[in-house]
Amino acid sequence: MTAEGFLEGRRLQMARGVLLQCIMGGYPAARFYGSDDGDLALVAEPSMIHPLPWSDEPRALAICDADELTGESSNLSTRGQLKKVIARYAARGLAPVVATELEFFVFAPNTDPTQPFRPPVGLDGRREDGQSAFSVSSNNGLRPFFNEVYKCMAALGLPRDTFMHEMGVSQFEINLLHGDPLLLADQTFLFKHLLKEVALKHGLSVVCMAKPLAQTPGSSMHIHQSIVDIDTGKNVFSAENGQPTAMFRHFIGGQQAGMAEFTALFAPNVNSYQRLCHPFASPNNACWSHDNRAAGLRIPASSPVARRVENRLPGADANPYLAIAASLAAGLHGIEHELEPTEAIQGEFEVPDNLSLPCTLHAALERLKRSQLARELFGQEFIEGYIASKTMELTSFFDEITPWERRVLAAQA
């Protein structure tokens, strides 16, 4: 939209079906979004209108809510779903607090998708070989790129906590500062968009796939979660004596109850399960533990005031609005129904059958189809539309034969 039209308050409308558009560009049957495929109104969030610092021409981006023309939030909007979850907490006098950790890879341009991704050539004229994890000089070869990333983050008001090189070849991680869940979802979305745009300016490619390289750790989007009392601002996971509360236990119990049924919301793509089936500290289980990275739910070492639950299941490819909404909704379900968690695990452990998670997109979608809890928390329309869109993507994947199949199976009798 032109700046003039936006400033005049002109309403921007969009076909309802776009919210269910699959990643290849197609749409599920019209019955999933209304046979008329009528319009939605895109209503800009006033605090999320940003001039784009990387753009040569003056341009701005506005994060919008997708509302029905009658004024209520569309059931198909993931941002709207998150707002509804936050409102349910507020009705109980509670406010969730979250932080996201986003991992990503920086690669050279990949013009032939049949070839593996490669790290870019750095300032020293060489490609990283994977020995830079957690090094203080690990991003020096990409310094111009990261310098502009930092400047653009400041221009967009994105506060960063820590930035580091992760374990993969040319893999990095940012930790965003904790805060309101909707704000963190917006910031995570903006940061991913920023990365892609700045990378293009520097002749690079940023990839947020869950598992872009074989035999290499994948990329996560861990979600740290706590809850405060709206009136006092105190963390309700900790009692006055510093010990964990019943609400803390019930929150974990709810997370465990929802993780398997919501796996398709946390791991939305075929590639997501490459990360989970070859864990490399990417747990595919609903176990919980104190400071054990092999558990899907980790309680980081912290003071009582910072007691929190880290959901380690979501990948970098997850929709931040939907992943945060699903995780918080599961926790609230546990609080409302006073669900008790299993015993915490420590050290090396075998995952019990009742705490294992689906390990393929097909299995995850089948589990989501059977989930009454998902329909209760997110509504029939959203869950059925989401499954329809993701089923199209899965079918498209199965329409292709992979190089592995040609290489390994063609010679079989």
DRENGU-766775 format. One record per residue (C-alpha): residue number from 0; y, x, z; residue in three letters; chain. Coordinates in nm, 4 decimals, padded with zeros to 6 digits. Each point is the difference from the previous one (the first is absolute). Example, Ala and Ser with C-alpha at 12.3 -4.5 7.8 and 13.67 -1.06 7.14 Angstrom:
nr	c2	c1	c3	rest	kette
0	-00.4500	01.2300	00.7800	ALA	A;
1	00.3440	00.1370	-00.0660	SER	A;
END
This chain:
nr	c2	c1	c3	rest	kette
0	00.0000	00.0000	00.0000	MET	A;
1	00.3527	00.1202	-00.0642	THR	A;
2	00.2084	00.1006	00.2995	ALA	A;
3	00.2469	-00.2745	-00.0913	GLU	A;
4	-00.2684	-00.2663	00.0016	GLY	A;
5	-00.1401	00.1222	00.3293	PHE	A;
6	00.3405	00.0098	00.1707	LEU	A;
7	00.0792	-00.3503	-00.1267	GLU	A;
8	-00.3063	-00.1217	00.1880	GLY	A;
9	-00.1913	-00.1034	-00.3110	ARG	A;
10	-00.3540	-00.1010	00.0931	ARG	A;
11	-00.2758	00.2130	-00.1475	LEU	A;
12	-00.3202	-00.1921	-00.0691	GLN	A;
13	-00.3468	00.1212	-00.0911	MET	A;
14	-00.3238	-00.1692	-00.1004	ALA	A;
15	-00.2204	-00.0706	00.3031	ARG	A;
16	-00.3032	00.1565	-00.1647	GLY	A;
17	00.1600	00.3464	-00.0017	VAL	A;
18	-00.0910	00.0345	00.3694	LEU	A;
19	-00.3672	-00.0047	-00.1044	LEU	A;
20	00.0340	00.2263	-00.3040	GLN	A;
21	-00.2825	00.2542	00.0055	CYS	A;
22	00.0571	00.3724	-00.0459	ILE	A;
23	-00.1044	-00.0089	-00.3685	MET	A;
24	00.2666	-00.2623	-00.0706	GLY	A;
25	-00.2074	-00.3174	-00.0290	GLY	A;
26	-00.0127	-00.3112	00.2152	TYR	A;
27	-00.2770	-00.2053	00.1601	PRO	A;
28	-00.0413	-00.3674	-00.0932	ALA	A;
29	00.3158	-00.2066	00.0455	ALA	A;
30	-00.1628	-00.2123	00.2716	ARG	A;
31	00.0468	00.2915	00.2396	PHE	A;
32	00.3800	-00.0084	-00.0241	TYR	A;
33	00.0715	-00.3565	-00.1127	GLY	A;
34	-00.0906	-00.1374	-00.3399	SER	A;
35	00.3662	-00.0424	-00.0964	ASP	A;
36	00.0722	00.3689	00.0816	ASP	A;
37	00.3401	-00.1041	00.1265	GLY	A;
38	00.2714	00.2320	00.1210	ASP	A;
39	00.0642	00.1727	00.3291	LEU	A;
40	00.3420	00.1125	00.1193	ALA	A;
41	00.0462	00.3707	00.0747	LEU	A;
42	00.2321	00.0130	00.3014	VAL	A;
43	00.1398	00.3445	00.0745	ALA	A;
44	-00.0271	00.1363	00.3538	GLU	A;
45	00.3647	00.0953	00.0780	PRO	A;
46	-00.0992	00.3133	00.1942	SER	A;
47	-00.2253	00.1205	-00.2823	MET	A;
48	00.2419	00.0350	-00.2912	ILE	A;
49	00.0139	00.3674	-00.0933	HIS	A;
50	00.1859	00.1975	-00.2682	PRO	A;
51	-00.2611	00.2303	-00.1509	LEU	A;
52	00.1033	00.3628	00.0578	PRO	A;
53	-00.2381	00.1421	-00.2610	TRP	A;
54	00.1341	-00.2162	-00.2832	SER	A;
55	00.2390	00.1597	-00.2499	ASP	A;
56	00.1498	-00.3423	-00.0747	GLU	A;
57	00.1290	-00.2125	00.2906	PRO	A;
58	-00.2910	-00.2207	00.1017	ARG	A;
59	-00.1105	-00.1761	00.3173	ALA	A;
60	-00.3261	-00.1392	00.1310	LEU	A;
61	-00.0213	-00.3120	00.2146	ALA	A;
62	-00.3144	-00.0862	00.1946	ILE	A;
63	-00.0440	-00.3744	-00.0225	CYS	A;
64	-00.1928	-00.2790	00.1650	ASP	A;
65	-00.1942	-00.2243	-00.2379	ALA	A;
66	00.0882	-00.3560	00.1034	ASP	A;
67	-00.1013	-00.3344	-00.1403	GLU	A;
68	00.2871	-00.1904	-00.1597	LEU	A;
69	-00.0177	-00.2359	00.2969	THR	A;
70	00.1060	00.2906	00.2235	GLY	A;
71	-00.3170	00.0932	00.1904	GLU	A;
72	-00.1753	00.3331	-00.0436	SER	A;
73	-00.2679	00.0086	-00.2695	SER	A;
74	-00.3525	00.0184	00.1373	ASN	A;
75	-00.0742	00.2582	-00.2708	LEU	A;
76	00.2673	00.2431	00.1221	SER	A;
77	-00.1359	00.2936	00.2011	THR	A;
78	00.3457	00.0606	00.1501	ARG	A;
79	00.0069	-00.3652	00.0973	GLY	A;
80	-00.3436	00.0304	00.1575	GLN	A;
81	00.1192	00.2905	00.2154	LEU	A;
82	00.3058	-00.1971	00.1118	LYS	A;
83	-00.2257	-00.2868	00.1092	LYS	A;
84	-00.2156	00.2348	00.2092	VAL	A;
85	00.3097	00.1461	00.1692	ILE	A;
86	00.1220	-00.3546	00.0739	ALA	A;
87	-00.3313	-00.0838	00.1674	ARG	A;
88	00.0461	00.2972	00.2327	TYR	A;
89	00.3586	-00.1061	00.0721	ALA	A;
90	-00.1194	-00.3478	00.0981	ALA	A;
91	-00.1946	00.1710	00.2804	ARG	A;
92	00.3003	00.2100	00.1070	GLY	A;
93	-00.1426	00.3121	-00.1636	LEU	A;
94	00.1188	00.2406	-00.2688	ALA	A;
95	-00.2376	00.2389	-00.1788	PRO	A;
96	00.1119	00.3558	-00.0673	VAL	A;
97	-00.1601	00.2035	-00.2784	VAL	A;
98	00.0214	00.3343	-00.1741	ALA	A;
99	-00.1662	00.1071	-00.3218	THR	A;
100	-00.1376	00.3379	-00.1049	GLU	A;
101	-00.0145	00.0277	-00.3781	LEU	A;
102	-00.1932	00.2698	-00.1864	GLU	A;
103	00.0497	00.0752	-00.3702	PHE	A;
104	-00.0752	00.2607	-00.2647	PHE	A;
105	00.2497	00.1808	-00.2234	VAL	A;
106	-00.1555	00.0852	-00.3362	PHE	A;
107	00.0955	00.1323	-00.3398	ALA	A;
108	00.0354	-00.2777	-00.2611	PRO	A;
109	-00.3387	-00.1397	-00.0994	ASN	A;
110	00.0214	-00.1159	-00.3607	THR	A;
111	-00.3766	-00.0271	-00.0474	ASP	A;
112	-00.1597	-00.2237	00.2647	PRO	A;
113	-00.3465	00.1319	-00.0898	THR	A;
114	00.1031	00.3345	00.1498	GLN	A;
115	00.0348	00.0714	00.3745	PRO	A;
116	00.3399	00.0234	00.1659	PHE	A;
117	00.1379	00.3536	00.0410	ARG	A;
118	00.2551	00.1358	00.2454	PRO	A;
119	00.3352	00.0900	-00.1572	PRO	A;
120	00.1267	00.3483	-00.0720	VAL	A;
121	00.2265	00.0993	00.2889	GLY	A;
122	00.3038	00.2237	00.0201	LEU	A;
123	-00.2309	00.3006	00.0257	ASP	A;
124	-00.1539	-00.0845	-00.3396	GLY	A;
125	-00.3387	-00.0875	00.1501	ARG	A;
126	-00.1964	-00.3139	00.0792	ARG	A;
127	-00.0959	-00.0617	00.3603	GLU	A;
128	-00.3692	00.0631	00.0670	ASP	A;
129	-00.0347	-00.2079	00.3148	GLY	A;
130	00.0571	00.2574	00.2743	GLN	A;
131	00.3375	-00.1274	00.1181	SER	A;
132	-00.0929	-00.2754	00.2466	ALA	A;
133	00.2473	-00.0171	00.2918	PHE	A;
134	00.1718	00.3215	-00.1119	SER	A;
135	00.3722	00.0397	00.0723	VAL	A;
136	00.0531	00.1183	-00.3576	SER	A;
137	-00.2367	-00.2407	-00.1689	SER	A;
138	00.2630	-00.1941	-00.1975	ASN	A;
139	00.2141	00.2966	-00.0992	ASN	A;
140	-00.1358	-00.0071	-00.3533	GLY	A;
141	00.1319	-00.3550	-00.0331	LEU	A;
142	00.3223	00.0543	00.1930	ARG	A;
143	00.2399	-00.1550	-00.2576	PRO	A;
144	-00.2095	-00.3175	-00.0071	PHE	A;
145	-00.0223	-00.0336	00.3768	PHE	A;
146	00.3669	00.0830	00.0492	ASN	A;
147	00.0916	-00.2960	-00.2209	GLU	A;
148	-00.2560	-00.2208	00.1762	VAL	A;
149	00.1672	00.0773	00.3354	TYR	A;
150	00.3488	-00.0680	-00.1415	LYS	A;
151	-00.1095	-00.3290	-00.1545	CYS	A;
152	-00.1667	-00.1071	00.3233	MET	A;
153	00.3253	00.0617	00.1856	ALA	A;
154	00.1943	-00.1947	-00.2630	ALA	A;
155	-00.2370	-00.2974	00.0361	LEU	A;
156	00.0092	00.0148	00.3790	GLY	A;
157	-00.3660	00.0956	00.0334	LEU	A;
158	-00.0378	00.1985	00.3235	PRO	A;
159	-00.2920	00.2406	-00.0064	ARG	A;
160	-00.1878	00.1365	00.2951	ASP	A;
161	-00.2250	00.2794	-00.1297	THR	A;
162	-00.0897	00.1234	-00.3459	PHE	A;
163	-00.2968	00.2289	-00.0595	MET	A;
164	-00.2504	00.1335	-00.2472	HIS	A;
165	-00.3316	-00.1770	00.0445	GLU	A;
166	-00.3547	00.1260	-00.0601	MET	A;
167	-00.0279	-00.0792	-00.3710	GLY	A;
168	00.1242	00.2106	-00.2901	VAL	A;
169	00.3731	-00.0782	-00.0341	SER	A;
170	-00.0375	-00.2859	00.2498	GLN	A;
171	00.2800	-00.0866	00.2420	PHE	A;
172	00.0678	-00.2459	00.2823	GLU	A;
173	00.3090	-00.1638	00.1409	ILE	A;
174	00.0229	-00.1773	00.3354	ASN	A;
175	00.2652	-00.2715	00.0100	LEU	A;
176	00.1682	-00.0789	00.3316	LEU	A;
177	-00.1409	-00.2983	00.1888	HIS	A;
178	00.1839	-00.3307	00.0034	GLY	A;
179	-00.0024	-00.3615	-00.1118	ASP	A;
180	-00.3056	-00.0717	-00.2205	PRO	A;
181	00.1985	-00.1611	-00.2817	LEU	A;
182	00.2448	00.2904	-00.0054	LEU	A;
183	-00.2864	00.2523	-00.0080	LEU	A;
184	-00.1723	-00.1877	-00.2836	ALA	A;
185	00.3270	00.0013	-00.1970	ASP	A;
186	00.0529	00.3697	00.0723	GLN	A;
187	-00.3566	00.0886	-00.1001	THR	A;
188	00.0401	-00.1894	-00.3270	PHE	A;
189	00.3368	00.1656	-00.0683	LEU	A;
190	-00.1373	00.3451	00.0779	PHE	A;
191	-00.2909	-00.0382	-00.2430	LYS	A;
192	00.2403	-00.1193	-00.2705	HIS	A;
193	00.2371	00.2888	00.0763	LEU	A;
194	-00.2822	00.2550	-00.0266	LEU	A;
195	-00.1043	-00.1202	-00.3442	LYS	A;
196	00.3543	-00.0076	-00.1366	GLU	A;
197	00.1059	00.3420	00.1334	VAL	A;
198	-00.3261	00.1526	-00.1216	ALA	A;
199	00.0705	-00.1193	-00.3539	LEU	A;
200	00.3396	00.1742	00.0084	LYS	A;
201	-00.1751	00.3261	00.0927	HIS	A;
202	-00.2764	-00.0258	-00.2585	GLY	A;
203	-00.2576	-00.0827	00.2663	LEU	A;
204	-00.2351	-00.2868	00.0751	SER	A;
205	-00.0404	-00.1461	00.3498	VAL	A;
206	-00.3324	-00.1801	00.0459	VAL	A;
207	-00.0679	-00.2423	00.2856	CYS	A;
208	-00.3603	-00.0729	-00.0941	MET	A;
209	-00.2331	-00.0043	00.2964	ALA	A;
210	-00.2228	00.2704	-00.1529	LYS	A;
211	00.1436	00.1750	-00.3074	PRO	A;
212	-00.2104	00.3183	00.0257	LEU	A;
213	-00.3744	00.0391	00.0443	ALA	A;
214	-00.1266	00.2013	00.2980	GLN	A;
215	00.3463	-00.0109	00.1555	THR	A;
216	00.1369	-00.2110	00.2863	PRO	A;
217	00.1536	-00.3286	-00.1089	GLY	A;
218	00.3414	-00.1426	00.0855	SER	A;
219	00.0469	-00.2461	00.2832	SER	A;
220	00.2717	-00.2264	00.1319	MET	A;
221	-00.0786	-00.0038	00.3708	HIS	A;
222	00.1752	-00.2756	00.1962	ILE	A;
223	00.1043	00.0652	00.3607	HIS	A;
224	00.0451	-00.3222	00.1990	GLN	A;
225	00.1361	-00.0946	00.3410	SER	A;
226	00.1547	-00.3166	00.1424	ILE	A;
227	00.3056	-00.0397	00.2202	VAL	A;
228	00.1205	-00.2894	00.2120	ASP	A;
229	00.3064	-00.1443	-00.1738	ILE	A;
230	00.1894	-00.0518	00.3265	ASP	A;
231	-00.0740	00.3314	00.1718	THR	A;
232	-00.0754	00.2307	-00.2934	GLY	A;
233	-00.3015	00.1355	00.1888	LYS	A;
234	-00.3243	00.0938	-00.1712	ASN	A;
235	-00.2456	-00.2755	00.0985	VAL	A;
236	-00.2947	00.2324	-00.0645	PHE	A;
237	00.0814	00.1876	00.3239	SER	A;
238	00.0196	-00.1363	00.3560	ALA	A;
239	00.2580	00.1132	00.2579	GLU	A;
240	-00.2507	00.2543	00.1327	ASN	A;
241	-00.0454	00.1465	-00.3499	GLY	A;
242	-00.3484	-00.1408	-00.0534	GLN	A;
243	-00.0960	-00.1973	-00.3135	PRO	A;
244	00.0401	-00.3776	00.0286	THR	A;
245	-00.2284	-00.2887	-00.0901	ALA	A;
246	00.2282	-00.0699	-00.2965	MET	A;
247	-00.0688	00.3521	-00.1262	PHE	A;
248	-00.3765	-00.0654	00.0146	ARG	A;
249	00.0347	-00.3395	-00.1666	HIS	A;
250	00.2116	00.1492	-00.2803	PHE	A;
251	-00.2756	00.2540	-00.0713	ILE	A;
252	-00.2597	-00.2775	00.0166	GLY	A;
253	00.1925	-00.1947	-00.2621	GLY	A;
254	00.0305	00.3059	-00.2230	GLN	A;
255	-00.3756	00.0476	00.0180	GLN	A;
256	-00.0627	-00.3688	-00.0747	ALA	A;
257	00.2135	00.0134	-00.3145	GLY	A;
258	-00.0604	00.3430	-00.1531	MET	A;
259	-00.3128	-00.0796	-00.2001	ALA	A;
260	00.1304	-00.3359	-00.1193	GLU	A;
261	00.3378	00.1506	-00.0934	PHE	A;
262	-00.1284	00.3226	-00.1581	THR	A;
263	00.0970	-00.1233	-00.3487	ALA	A;
264	00.3600	-00.0383	00.1263	LEU	A;
265	00.0082	00.3560	00.1375	PHE	A;
266	-00.1987	00.1565	-00.2887	ALA	A;
267	00.1052	-00.2030	-00.3054	PRO	A;
268	-00.1311	00.2045	-00.2937	ASN	A;
269	-00.3279	00.1339	-00.1362	VAL	A;
270	00.1214	00.3521	00.0730	ASN	A;
271	00.0742	-00.0896	00.3642	SER	A;
272	-00.3700	00.0204	00.0787	TYR	A;
273	-00.0326	00.3515	-00.1396	GLN	A;
274	00.2171	00.1012	00.2944	ARG	A;
275	-00.2010	-00.2039	00.2502	LEU	A;
276	-00.3479	00.0942	-00.1211	CYS	A;
277	00.0783	00.3716	00.0221	HIS	A;
278	00.1966	-00.0207	00.3216	PRO	A;
279	00.1651	00.3414	00.0599	PHE	A;
280	00.1614	-00.1596	00.3107	ALA	A;
281	00.0378	-00.3340	-00.1838	SER	A;
282	-00.2178	-00.2183	00.2221	PRO	A;
283	-00.1762	-00.3019	-00.1477	ASN	A;
284	-00.0861	-00.1595	00.3329	ASN	A;
285	00.1459	-00.2351	00.2607	ALA	A;
286	-00.0779	00.2273	00.2960	CYS	A;
287	00.2814	00.0965	00.2353	TRP	A;
288	00.0566	00.3195	00.1906	SER	A;
289	00.2461	00.2024	00.1994	HIS	A;
290	00.1344	00.2657	-00.2379	ASP	A;
291	-00.3089	00.0205	-00.2250	ASN	A;
292	00.0844	00.0068	-00.3702	ARG	A;
293	-00.3503	-00.1126	-00.0946	ALA	A;
294	00.0744	-00.3478	00.1363	ALA	A;
295	00.1651	-00.2672	-00.2120	GLY	A;
296	00.2157	-00.0919	00.2991	LEU	A;
297	00.1409	00.3026	00.1812	ARG	A;
298	00.2056	00.0045	00.3184	ILE	A;
299	00.2197	00.3089	-00.0386	PRO	A;
300	00.0655	00.2149	00.3055	ALA	A;
301	00.3338	-00.1193	00.1380	SER	A;
302	00.1938	-00.1002	00.3077	SER	A;
303	-00.0456	-00.3606	00.1224	PRO	A;
304	00.3333	-00.1052	-00.1487	VAL	A;
305	-00.1229	00.1079	-00.3449	ALA	A;
306	-00.3539	-00.1428	00.0268	ARG	A;
307	-00.0970	-00.1271	-00.3443	ARG	A;
308	-00.2898	-00.0784	-00.2300	VAL	A;
309	-00.0327	00.1902	-00.3280	GLU	A;
310	-00.1764	-00.1857	-00.2813	ASN	A;
311	-00.1401	00.2786	-00.2188	ARG	A;
312	-00.1628	-00.2209	-00.2626	LEU	A;
313	00.2866	-00.0697	-00.2476	PRO	A;
314	00.0402	00.2364	-00.2921	GLY	A;
315	00.3198	00.1169	-00.1657	ALA	A;
316	-00.0723	-00.2571	-00.2724	ASP	A;
317	00.0271	-00.2935	00.2422	ALA	A;
318	00.2863	-00.2498	-00.0221	ASN	A;
319	00.2007	00.0893	00.3140	PRO	A;
320	00.1091	-00.3592	00.0634	TYR	A;
321	-00.3537	-00.1350	-00.0245	LEU	A;
322	-00.1690	00.2839	00.1894	ALA	A;
323	00.2438	-00.0217	00.2913	ILE	A;
324	-00.0223	-00.3800	00.0013	ALA	A;
325	-00.3806	00.0055	00.0024	ALA	A;
326	-00.0212	00.2603	00.2760	SER	A;
327	00.2537	-00.1740	00.2247	LEU	A;
328	-00.1494	-00.3430	-00.0657	ALA	A;
329	-00.3442	00.1247	00.1059	ALA	A;
330	00.1458	00.1459	00.3204	GLY	A;
331	00.1815	-00.3227	00.0828	LEU	A;
332	-00.3207	-00.1959	-00.0623	HIS	A;
333	-00.1666	00.2181	00.2630	GLY	A;
334	00.2825	-00.0623	00.2475	ILE	A;
335	-00.0026	-00.3756	-00.0575	GLU	A;
336	-00.3772	-00.0245	00.0439	HIS	A;
337	-00.0279	00.2747	00.2656	GLU	A;
338	-00.2573	00.1913	-00.2031	LEU	A;
339	-00.1588	00.2974	00.1713	GLU	A;
340	-00.0614	00.3192	-00.1974	PRO	A;
341	-00.3207	00.1990	-00.0048	THR	A;
342	-00.0290	00.3109	00.2125	GLU	A;
343	00.2117	00.2900	-00.1219	ALA	A;
344	-00.1890	00.2759	-00.1807	ILE	A;
345	00.0588	00.3737	00.0349	GLN	A;
346	-00.1341	00.3082	-00.1752	GLY	A;
347	-00.2493	-00.0333	-00.2825	GLU	A;
348	-00.1437	-00.3498	-00.0293	PHE	A;
349	-00.2077	-00.2326	-00.2142	GLU	A;
350	00.1815	-00.3120	-00.1172	VAL	A;
351	-00.1731	-00.3160	00.1256	PRO	A;
352	-00.0813	-00.2543	-00.2718	ASP	A;
353	00.2412	-00.2551	00.1458	ASN	A;
354	00.2882	00.2489	-00.0300	LEU	A;
355	-00.0693	00.1239	-00.3533	SER	A;
356	00.2328	-00.1023	-00.2822	LEU	A;
357	-00.0523	-00.0920	-00.3664	PRO	A;
358	-00.0252	00.3166	-00.2108	CYS	A;
359	00.0821	-00.1435	-00.3459	THR	A;
360	00.2727	-00.2305	-00.1270	LEU	A;
361	-00.2657	-00.2526	-00.1031	HIS	A;
362	-00.1462	-00.0087	00.3522	ALA	A;
363	00.3471	-00.0204	00.1557	ALA	A;
364	00.0989	-00.2945	-00.2201	LEU	A;
365	-00.3242	-00.1786	00.0813	GLU	A;
366	00.0732	00.0489	00.3706	ARG	A;
367	00.3545	-00.1306	-00.0490	LEU	A;
368	-00.1332	-00.3065	-00.1852	LYS	A;
369	-00.2114	-00.0907	00.3039	ARG	A;
370	00.2795	00.0617	00.2505	SER	A;
371	00.1228	-00.3123	00.1735	GLN	A;
372	00.2258	00.2236	00.2086	LEU	A;
373	00.1831	00.1248	-00.3109	ALA	A;
374	00.0646	-00.3563	-00.1148	ARG	A;
375	00.1156	-00.0978	00.3476	GLU	A;
376	00.2476	00.2887	00.0225	LEU	A;
377	00.1249	00.0236	-00.3596	PHE	A;
378	-00.0748	-00.3397	-00.1534	GLY	A;
379	-00.2468	-00.1169	-00.2608	GLN	A;
380	00.2417	00.0414	-00.2901	GLU	A;
381	00.0744	00.3655	00.0690	PHE	A;
382	-00.3583	00.1079	00.0669	ILE	A;
383	-00.1464	-00.1767	-00.3017	GLU	A;
384	00.2762	00.1300	-00.2283	GLY	A;
385	-00.0405	00.3542	00.1308	TYR	A;
386	-00.3772	-00.0089	-00.0540	ILE	A;
387	00.0468	-00.1370	-00.3525	ALA	A;
388	00.2407	00.2788	-00.0948	SER	A;
389	-00.2134	00.2754	00.1516	LYS	A;
390	-00.3137	-00.1396	-00.1661	THR	A;
391	00.1732	00.0374	-00.3372	MET	A;
392	00.0718	00.3639	00.0806	GLU	A;
393	-00.3575	00.0636	00.1068	LEU	A;
394	-00.1326	-00.1624	-00.3181	THR	A;
395	00.2313	00.2188	-00.2082	SER	A;
396	-00.1360	00.3101	00.1749	PHE	A;
397	-00.3586	-00.1030	-00.0741	PHE	A;
398	00.0925	-00.0474	-00.3669	ASP	A;
399	00.0310	00.3800	-00.0311	GLU	A;
400	-00.2730	00.2652	00.0037	ILE	A;
401	00.0944	00.3078	00.2017	THR	A;
402	-00.0460	00.3656	-00.1022	PRO	A;
403	-00.2554	00.0370	00.2828	TRP	A;
404	-00.2194	-00.2689	-00.1551	GLU	A;
405	00.0127	00.1664	-00.3426	ARG	A;
406	-00.0550	00.3465	00.1419	ARG	A;
407	-00.2840	-00.0794	00.2389	VAL	A;
408	-00.1762	-00.3088	-00.1351	LEU	A;
409	00.0061	00.0418	-00.3779	ALA	A;
410	-00.2916	00.2470	00.0012	ALA	A;
411	-00.2210	-00.2185	00.2159	GLN	A;
412	-00.3141	-00.1396	-00.1639	ALA	A;
END
